[in-house]
């Protein structure tokens, strides 16, 4: 190749590289800015309480609003959300056309379904409820007043060791009052009442959702008249090992089936991302969650 041809090719090669580099830099400069986000995408709030949502990155001139302008279930003041009435509200933060949303579940002590009041939270230590609907609470072997921790290592409320041979004190009828774990004024639900959770009303609410990272099912007669049951898993009868966290939920019923059919196990409510149903499928030595109903 002579010097003249070499110079000609080099010129066009350098020009092409210059164009490509310019295009690359131009594309990078044209990248859209990141959208805003909130410190929560969902959370629960007891009526009368408040929580402050924060925009990230920090912005000025944030416009706050909710999809609840008519019912006024919340009051929003510069990101501070105050719960006024029960229900589910979507909060929106907008800055220069960028939007971030958060779902707020506002709860009280109870929700009335089919004429009966259901607690909005699981049982924690015997005689107490958890602080929030999404909290798993403690696990209980059937007809036992000993609670077992949601977190590992497994610890019990009375210091006892795990009993893989727990037989419910030999009871095959109903959870004994001596072993009551629901708070005063509340009791264990029976199988019929458990079924009411997902079959009440003309168009029952029965959907898989999550609150603050905890999956579970919202059950009731409507979106704003429902309870959230966390899919908190269970502790296995074999060794007390914790299984199925944030994917499957297990809730004890108060009794064995009554009538002519004899069941090997008491009633329980099972739920996952696809379904919820009442059955008689689980050994009483497993430790499940408990959701109470008013006496």
N, C-alpha and C positions, 0 to 999 in steps of 0.2 A: 504494500500500500504506500503510495507516495505521500509526501508531506501535505500537499494540497487537499487530497481526499481525507486524510486523517484530521486535518483542522476543520473541514466541513462537517464530518461526523461528530466530532467533539463538540462543536458549537450547538448542533441540534440536540445532542444528548444532555448537555448542561441546561438548555432551554426547557426540555421536557421535565427534568428533575426540579427545576425552579417552579414550573406550573403545578406539579404534584404537591410540592412542599407548601405552596401558597394555598392550594385547595384544602390540604390537611389542616393547616392552621386556621383557615376560614371556618371549617366544620367545627373545630374545637371551640372557636369563639362563639359559634352560633348555638352551642348546647343550651337547652333550657335550664333554668335554675331549679333546684330541688323544691318540691312542694312542702308546705308546712305540715306539722304533725302535732298531736296533743299528747300529754303525758299519760293519758288513758284512752283506750278505745271503747271500753265499757267498764262500768262499776255499779255497785248498789249503794243506796243511801236510805237510811231510816227517815221517816217523816219527821221534819223539824231540824234535821241535821244538815250540814253543809260540807261542800268539798270544792277546792279551787282547781280548775283546769288551767294548764299552762301551755302556751304555744311555743314550739321549738322549730327553727331557731327563734330567739326572742324578737318580737315584732311590736311596732307601735300601730295605733289606729286599727285595732282588731274589732270587727263587728261580730257580736255574739247574738245568736237567736236560737229558738227551738221550734219543733213542729207542733208545739202545744200552746199556741197563742190564744186559743179559745178556752180550754179547760184550766189553764194556769196551774199546772201541777208543779212547776218550778219557777223560781225567780233567779235570773242571771244578772250579776253585777260584775263586770270586768273579769269574767271567767269564774267567779265564785257562784256555785250552784247551790241554791237552798231548796230543799224538798218541801213541798206544800201538801201534796196529796199523792196517794198511791197510783201507780201506773208505770208505763214505759215511755220515755221521752228521748228524742234524738237531739243533741246539742250540736250546733254548727258554729265553727269559727271561720271567718273569712277575712283575708288580707289581700288587697289588690288583685282580686279574682281567684286567689288560691283558697282552697277549702279543706278543712279537716272536720271530721265528725266523731261523736262519742255517744254511745247509748247508755242511758241512765235508768236503772231499775229502782223505782221508789217503792219501799215496802213498809208495812206496819206490822203489828203483832200477828194478824191473822187475815185470811181470805175466806169468804163464805162460798162454798160450792155445794149445790144440792141441799141447801138448808143447814149445812154443818160447817163449823169454823175449823180451818186447817192452820196449823202453825206455819209461818213463812221461813222457818229455819230448822235445821236438824238439832237433835239432842247432842249436847257436848258432854260435860261431866254429868253424872246423875242429878236430875232436878234442875238442869240449866239448858238454855239454848245457846247456839253459837252466836257470834256478833253479827254475821252477815249470811244471806241466803246461799252464797257460793261456798261458804266454809263447810268442809265435810263433817266436822264434829268428831265424835268418838264412835268406835265400832263395838257392838255387843253380840255375844253369843246368845242364842234364843233363851229367854227366861232367866237371864243373868243380869244382876245389877252392877257388874264389874265392867267398866268402860276401858277400851283399848285405844291407844293413841293412833292418830292418822299418820304421823311421821315415824320413821325408824330411828333408833331401835324401838321395838314395841315395848311400851310400858303400860301398866294397868293402874286404875284409880285406887286400888286397895293394896298394891304391892305384891299381888299374887303372881305366880308363874302361869304360863300358858298351859291349858288343860286340853289336849287333843281328844280326850275321851269324855268331854262334857256331854251329859245326857239330859240337860234341862231339868235337873232334880227329879227325873223320872216322870215329869208331867207330860201328858199327851192330849191335853184339852185346851187350856188357855194360859197366857202369861200371868203369873201370880202377882197379886197386889203387893206382896212382901218384897218383890223384886222390881217394883215400879221405878222407871228411870225418867219418865216424862215429868216436867215441872208440875207444881200444884195447879189443879184445874184442867189438866191435860191428860190424855190417855193414849194407849196404842190403838191404831185403827185395825178393824177386821178386814177380811178379804173383799167384802162388798164395798166397803168404804174406800179401799185402795183402788178398786176398779172405777169408782166415781171420779177419780182424779183425771182419767183420760177419756171419760165417756159422758160427761155432764154437758147438757145444752144441745141445741140443734146443730151447732158447728163447733165441736170441742176444740180447744187449743191443745195441740200435742206436737210440739216441734223441738228439734235438737238445736241448741244455741249455746252460748257461753257468756259468762260474766267474769270479767277481769282474769281471763285465761283458764277458768275452770269450765269444762264442758258439762252439759247436763240437758235435761228436758224441761220445757215449760209446759205445765199441764193445768187445765182448767176449762172454764166455760167461754173465755175470750182472752184476747191479748192482755187487757188491763184488769182481768179478774182471774189470775192464775198464780201458781206457785212454781218456783224453780227448784228442781231436785238435782243436786250435783251428782255427776257420775264419778263417785269417789272411790270405787273399787271395794275391796273387802279384805279381811284377814282369813287365811286358809285354816281349816280345822286341823290339818296335819301338823303344822309347826308354828302357826301364827304369822306366817309370812304374808307380806302385803302384796296384793295382786290387782291388776286392771285399773290403775290410777288414771283418772281423767279420760276414761273410755267406756266404762260400764258401771251401772249403779245397782245396788242391792239394798232393799229395805224390808225389814221384818214386819209381818202382820202379827196380830195379837193371839191368833188361835189356829188350831187345826180345823179342817173343814167339818161342818156339822151336817147331820143327815145320815143317809144310808151309805154313802161312799166313805170308806176309810182311807185316809192318806198316811203315807209314811212320814211326811214332814209337814210343818206348819206353813201357812200362807206367807208369800213374800212378793214384793213388786220388783220386777227386773226392768231395766231400761238401758238402751244404748243409742247410737246415732240413727238407727233405723226404726226402732219400735219401743213399746212399753207394754207390759202385760203382767197379770197376776198368775202365779202358779204355786205348785207345792213340790218344788224340785230340789231343795237344798238342805243338807244336813245341819242340824241345830248347833253343831260345834263350830260352824263357820261364824265369823263375827261380821255383822252388817250394820248399816246406818239405821237410824230410827227417825221418822217424821210423825209428830203427834197430831191428834185431833182433840178438840175441846170436849170436856165431859158434859 
